Structures are given as structure tokens and as C-alpha cells.
């Protein structure tokens, strides 16, 4: 069962979130729902996720052994070398 929820959020954040939702072919409601679902999971361990990735929780499903530094390095090498 779905239910309406009223939130108070800075206008600039809402605008950015709407753009992000549109570019990822999702609704803003679905993004928030996914975020809240992941946030409240029993097995959710905030310590295993870097602060950069915490901002996109729910938007991307990463493997447990994902190495953010290694992937960033690889991406930058491909871009600049």
C-alpha cells in the first residue's frame, strides 16, 4: 500500500533531485522510497560505505567487494592516459 508523504526540502536540492531522477529514468518518489528502504534495512552497515557513496544509496546496487578508490583510479587513467 502506498501513502503520501509531505517533506520540507531546500528548493535547490529538489531541483537537482528532479534532474537526477529524470536522467536516470526514475521518479523522485521512487528515488526517495529506495533511499528510505536501504536506510532502514536490518543489514545496512553505514561503516562499509564511503561518504561519497552514502549520497547515492538506493540509486546504485554495488557488489560487496566494490573498491571505490580502485574504480576511480581506473576511470581517471582511462580518461587521461
LUMZAVEX-394243 format. One record per atom (N, C-alpha, C): atom name; x negated, y negated, z; residue in one letter; residue number from 1. Coordinates in pm, 1 decimal, m for minus. Last residue first. Example, Ala and Ser with C-alpha at 12.3 -4.5 7.8 and 13.67 -1.06 7.14 Angstrom:
2
REC   atom       east      north         up   res     n
REC      N    m1285.0      225.0      708.0     S     2
REC     CA    m1367.0      106.0      714.0     S     2
REC      C    m1290.0       m3.0      787.0     S     2
REC      N    m1319.0      569.0      780.0     A     1
REC     CA    m1230.0      450.0      780.0     A     1
REC      C    m1320.0      330.0      780.0     A     1
end
This chain:
81
REC   atom       east      north         up   res     n
REC      N    m4484.3     m897.1    m1987.9     X    81
REC     CA    m4604.4     m834.7    m2044.9     X    81
REC      C    m4580.7     m787.6    m2185.4     X    81
REC      N    m4246.1    m1000.9    m1890.7     X    80
REC     CA    m4359.2    m1091.4    m1909.5     X    80
REC      C    m4482.8    m1027.0    m1970.8     X    80
REC      N    m4051.9     m797.0    m1877.6     X    79
REC     CA    m4015.6     m929.6    m1927.7     X    79
REC      C    m4137.8    m1011.6    m1968.1     X    79
REC      N    m4181.8     m584.7    m1764.1     X    78
REC     CA    m4121.7     m568.8    m1896.1     X    78
REC      C    m4091.3     m704.6    m1960.1     X    78
REC      N    m4248.0     m700.2    m1516.9     X    77
REC     CA    m4353.2     m655.3    m1608.0     X    77
REC      C    m4299.4     m641.4    m1750.6     X    77
REC      N    m3993.4     m738.6    m1408.1     X    76
REC     CA    m4078.1     m854.8    m1438.7     X    76
REC      C    m4191.2     m818.8    m1534.0     X    76
REC      N    m3910.3     m471.2    m1379.9     X    75
REC     CA    m3834.7     m564.2    m1463.2     X    75
REC      C    m3918.9     m684.8    m1503.9     X    75
REC      N    m4101.9     m375.2    m1197.0     X    74
REC     CA    m4087.7     m314.0    m1330.0     X    74
REC      C    m4016.7     m410.0    m1426.2     X    74
REC      N    m4043.0     m536.9     m974.7     X    73
REC     CA    m4175.8     m540.2    m1036.4     X    73
REC      C    m4168.7     m487.7    m1180.1     X    73
REC      N    m3782.2     m447.3     m921.4     X    72
REC     CA    m3807.4     m588.2     m953.6     X    72
REC      C    m3941.4     m602.4    m1025.2     X    72
REC      N    m3831.5     m180.1     m860.6     X    71
REC     CA    m3747.4     m213.8     m974.8     X    71
REC      C    m3767.1     m358.8    m1018.2     X    71
REC      N    m3990.5     m208.0     m629.3     X    70
REC     CA    m4042.5     m138.5     m746.7     X    70
REC      C    m3962.7     m175.5     m871.5     X    70
REC      N    m3811.6     m338.3     m455.8     X    69
REC     CA    m3938.4     m401.7     m494.4     X    69
REC      C    m3995.6     m339.4     m621.3     X    69
REC      N    m3601.7     m145.1     m431.8     X    68
REC     CA    m3577.3     m278.3     m487.7     X    68
REC      C    m3706.3     m344.7     m536.2     X    68
REC      N    m3558.0      169.9     m482.0     X    67
REC     CA    m3667.6       86.0     m433.7     X    67
REC      C    m3656.9      m50.0     m502.0     X    67
REC      N    m3320.3      407.7     m388.2     X    66
REC     CA    m3347.9      290.7     m472.2     X    66
REC      C    m3455.8      204.4     m406.6     X    66
REC      N    m3227.4      637.9     m266.6     X    65
REC     CA    m3371.8      618.6     m274.8     X    65
REC      C    m3411.8      499.1     m361.7     X    65
REC      N    m2950.3      626.1     m300.4     X    64
REC     CA    m3006.4      610.6     m166.3     X    64
REC      C    m3155.6      579.7     m171.3     X    64
REC      N    m2848.8      430.9     m585.4     X    63
REC     CA    m2890.3      556.3     m523.5     X    63
REC      C    m2955.4      529.7     m387.5     X    63
REC      N    m2581.7      189.0     m571.2     X    62
REC     CA    m2721.5      223.6     m593.2     X    62
REC      C    m2753.6      357.6     m528.9     X    62
REC      N    m2320.9       30.3     m710.0     X    61
REC     CA    m2348.8      151.4     m633.2     X    61
REC      C    m2490.8      197.0     m668.4     X    61
REC      N    m2214.6     m301.2     m682.0     X    60
REC     CA    m2305.9     m207.3     m746.2     X    60
REC      C    m2325.3      m87.7     m653.5     X    60
REC      N    m2030.6     m430.6     m531.4     X    59
REC     CA    m2033.0     m459.2     m674.8     X    59
REC      C    m2116.0     m356.4     m750.0     X    59
REC      N    m2070.5     m355.6     m273.1     X    58
REC     CA    m1941.6     m324.8     m334.8     X    58
REC      C    m1940.0     m347.2     m484.1     X    58
REC      N    m2286.7     m616.7     m202.2     X    57
REC     CA    m2230.5     m489.6     m157.0     X    57
REC      C    m2091.5     m471.2     m216.3     X    57
REC      N    m2429.4     m840.0     m260.9     X    56
REC     CA    m2351.6     m779.2     m368.9     X    56
REC      C    m2293.8     m643.4     m330.1     X    56
REC      N    m2566.9     m920.8      m37.5     X    55
REC     CA    m2478.6    m1017.2     m101.8     X    55
REC      C    m2391.9     m956.3     m210.5     X    55
REC      N    m2737.5     m713.7       18.9     X    54
REC     CA    m2618.7     m729.0      102.5     X    54
REC      C    m2518.0     m824.0       39.4     X    54
REC      N    m2957.1     m750.8     m144.3     X    53
REC     CA    m2853.6     m657.7     m188.7     X    53
REC      C    m2726.5     m668.4     m105.1     X    53
REC      N    m3101.7     m934.0        5.6     X    52
REC     CA    m3064.2     m967.3     m132.3     X    52
REC      C    m2949.4     m879.0     m179.3     X    52
REC      N    m3150.3     m796.7      241.8     X    51
REC     CA    m3060.2     m911.7      245.6     X    51
REC      C    m3015.1     m953.6      106.0     X    51
REC      N    m3144.7     m439.4      182.3     X    50
REC     CA    m3211.8     m568.5      195.3     X    50
REC      C    m3109.6     m682.2      193.3     X    50
REC      N    m3026.4     m175.7      375.1     X    49
REC     CA    m3001.8     m259.7      257.8     X    49
REC      C    m3067.5     m395.9      279.3     X    49
REC      N    m3051.1      m44.0      608.9     X    48
REC     CA    m3110.9       19.4      492.2     X    48
REC      C    m3095.2      m63.9      366.2     X    48
REC      N    m2911.6     m183.6      803.9     X    47
REC     CA    m3057.5     m186.9      808.0     X    47
REC      C    m3121.1     m129.3      682.0     X    47
REC      N    m2644.1     m125.9      773.3     X    46
REC     CA    m2693.6     m253.6      723.0     X    46
REC      C    m2845.7     m258.9      717.6     X    46
REC      N    m2489.9      147.5      687.6     X    45
REC     CA    m2604.8      111.4      769.3     X    45
REC      C    m2669.6      m12.8      710.8     X    45
REC      N    m2190.2      311.8      689.8     X    44
REC     CA    m2259.0      194.2      638.2     X    44
REC      C    m2368.1      151.6      734.8     X    44
REC      N    m2029.1      515.7      769.8     X    43
REC     CA    m2169.9      547.0      746.4     X    43
REC      C    m2250.0      428.0      697.1     X    43
REC      N    m1775.8      399.6      782.4     X    42
REC     CA    m1837.5      452.3      903.9     X    42
REC      C    m1987.1      474.9      887.7     X    42
REC      N    m1710.8       93.7      615.6     X    41
REC     CA    m1739.7      237.0      608.3     X    41
REC      C    m1810.7      281.6      735.6     X    41
REC      N    m1674.8     m178.1      604.7     X    40
REC     CA    m1611.7     m105.4      714.8     X    40
REC      C    m1631.1       45.5      708.3     X    40
REC      N    m1803.9     m261.1      376.5     X    39
REC     CA    m1842.6     m320.3      504.0     X    39
REC      C    m1790.3     m238.4      621.5     X    39
REC      N    m1661.7     m133.7      176.6     X    38
REC     CA    m1800.1      m94.8      204.7     X    38
REC      C    m1846.7     m144.9      340.4     X    38
REC      N    m1418.4     m276.8      198.6     X    37
REC     CA    m1421.4     m131.6      212.1     X    37
REC      C    m1561.3      m83.3      247.4     X    37
REC      N    m1498.6     m537.2      145.7     X    36
REC     CA    m1444.6     m503.9      277.4     X    36
REC      C    m1445.7     m353.5      302.2     X    36
REC      N    m1581.0     m504.6     m123.9     X    35
REC     CA    m1673.3     m553.7      m21.6     X    35
REC      C    m1625.4     m513.2      117.6     X    35
REC      N    m1343.5     m423.1     m245.6     X    34
REC     CA    m1460.6     m335.2     m245.9     X    34
REC      C    m1560.4     m375.3     m137.8     X    34
REC      N    m1187.8     m656.7     m201.1     X    33
REC     CA    m1144.8     m528.2     m148.4     X    33
REC      C    m1263.2     m431.5     m139.9     X    33
REC      N    m1334.6     m842.3     m348.7     X    32
REC     CA    m1321.3     m859.5     m203.9     X    32
REC      C    m1279.5     m728.5     m138.4     X    32
REC      N    m1301.7     m733.8     m606.5     X    31
REC     CA    m1435.4     m755.9     m550.6     X    31
REC      C    m1429.6     m765.3     m398.4     X    31
REC      N    m1022.2     m742.0     m630.5     X    30
REC     CA    m1090.3     m613.1     m629.4     X    30
REC      C    m1231.4     m626.9     m572.6     X    30
REC      N     m978.2    m1020.1     m633.4     X    29
REC     CA     m918.7     m936.9     m528.4     X    29
REC      C     m991.0     m803.6     m517.4     X    29
REC      N    m1100.9    m1089.2     m869.6     X    28
REC     CA    m1157.9    m1138.4     m745.0     X    28
REC      C    m1104.1    m1056.4     m628.0     X    28
REC      N    m1125.7     m814.8    m1098.4     X    27
REC     CA    m1051.7     m924.5    m1037.0     X    27
REC      C    m1123.2     m966.9     m909.4     X    27
REC      N    m1375.5     m757.5    m1348.5     X    26
REC     CA    m1301.2     m719.6    m1228.6     X    26
REC      C    m1224.7     m840.2    m1177.6     X    26
REC      N    m1580.8     m795.8    m1541.6     X    25
REC     CA    m1450.3     m736.7    m1577.2     X    25
REC      C    m1375.0     m681.6    m1456.6     X    25
REC      N    m1793.5     m944.4    m1483.3     X    24
REC     CA    m1804.7     m801.7    m1450.8     X    24
REC      C    m1673.1     m727.8    m1475.7     X    24
REC      N    m1714.6    m1198.7    m1544.0     X    23
REC     CA    m1825.7    m1142.3    m1621.7     X    23
REC      C    m1845.4     m992.9    m1595.1     X    23
REC      N    m1512.5    m1236.1    m1351.6     X    22
REC     CA    m1479.2    m1232.1    m1493.7     X    22
REC      C    m1590.2    m1166.5    m1574.8     X    22
REC      N    m1661.5    m1239.3    m1116.0     X    21
REC     CA    m1557.8    m1137.6    m1135.8     X    21
REC      C    m1523.8    m1123.9    m1283.8     X    21
REC      N    m1818.4    m1469.5    m1159.8     X    20
REC     CA    m1881.0    m1338.0    m1144.3     X    20
REC      C    m1779.7    m1227.6    m1171.4     X    20
REC      N    m1616.9    m1662.0    m1164.0     X    19
REC     CA    m1702.0    m1643.2    m1281.7     X    19
REC      C    m1766.8    m1505.6    m1276.4     X    19
REC      N    m1521.5    m1633.1     m902.6     X    18
REC     CA    m1431.7    m1610.9    m1016.2     X    18
REC      C    m1510.8    m1586.7    m1144.4     X    18
REC      N    m1748.4    m1708.3     m758.0     X    17
REC     CA    m1696.6    m1572.1     m745.8     X    17
REC      C    m1602.6    m1538.6     m860.8     X    17
REC      N    m1768.8    m1979.4     m821.3     X    16
REC     CA    m1875.4    m1887.0     m859.5     X    16
REC      C    m1826.6    m1742.4     m857.4     X    16
REC      N    m1526.7    m2068.2     m705.5     X    15
REC     CA    m1552.2    m2086.2     m848.7     X    15
REC      C    m1660.3    m1990.8     m898.3     X    15
REC      N    m1569.2    m2004.6     m435.9     X    14
REC     CA    m1456.5    m1945.9     m508.7     X    14
REC      C    m1481.0    m1954.0     m658.9     X    14
REC      N    m1781.6    m2173.1     m379.0     X    13
REC     CA    m1801.2    m2028.2     m371.7     X    13
REC      C    m1690.6    m1956.7     m447.7     X    13
REC      N    m1661.0    m2421.9     m401.6     X    12
REC     CA    m1772.0    m2388.2     m490.8     X    12
REC      C    m1798.4    m2237.5     m492.3     X    12
REC      N    m1470.7    m2413.7     m192.6     X    11
REC     CA    m1427.5    m2417.9     m332.9     X    11
REC      C    m1539.4    m2377.0     m428.3     X    11
REC      N    m1506.6    m2193.9       82.2     X    10
REC     CA    m1553.1    m2314.2       12.5     X    10
REC      C    m1518.5    m2305.8     m136.5     X    10
REC      N    m1208.2    m2039.3      197.4     X     9
REC     CA    m1343.8    m2026.8      145.5     X     9
REC      C    m1380.0    m2156.5       74.5     X     9
REC      N     m978.9    m1869.5      374.2     X     8
REC     CA    m1028.2    m2005.3      357.4     X     8
REC      C    m1175.7    m1995.0      321.3     X     8
REC      N     m727.5    m1640.4      263.9     X     7
REC     CA     m862.1    m1669.7      310.5     X     7
REC      C     m893.2    m1817.1      290.3     X     7
REC      N     m462.4    m1422.3      305.1     X     6
REC     CA     m498.8    m1561.3      281.1     X     6
REC      C     m635.1    m1587.6      344.0     X     6
REC      N     m343.9    m1139.5      147.4     X     5
REC     CA     m435.8    m1189.1      247.1     X     5
REC      C     m472.0    m1332.2      210.7     X     5
REC      N      m87.8     m896.3       88.2     X     4
REC     CA     m150.9    m1024.9       60.6     X     4
REC      C     m236.7    m1067.9      178.4     X     4
REC      N     m139.0     m547.7       32.3     X     3
REC     CA      m83.0     m654.9      112.2     X     3
REC      C     m156.7     m783.4       78.1     X     3
REC      N      m61.1     m216.5      m86.1     X     2
REC     CA     m137.3     m341.4      m89.4     X     2
REC      C      m63.5     m447.7      m10.3     X     2
REC      N      m83.6      117.3        0.0     X     1
REC     CA        0.0        0.0        0.0     X     1
REC      C      m88.9     m124.8        0.0     X     1
end
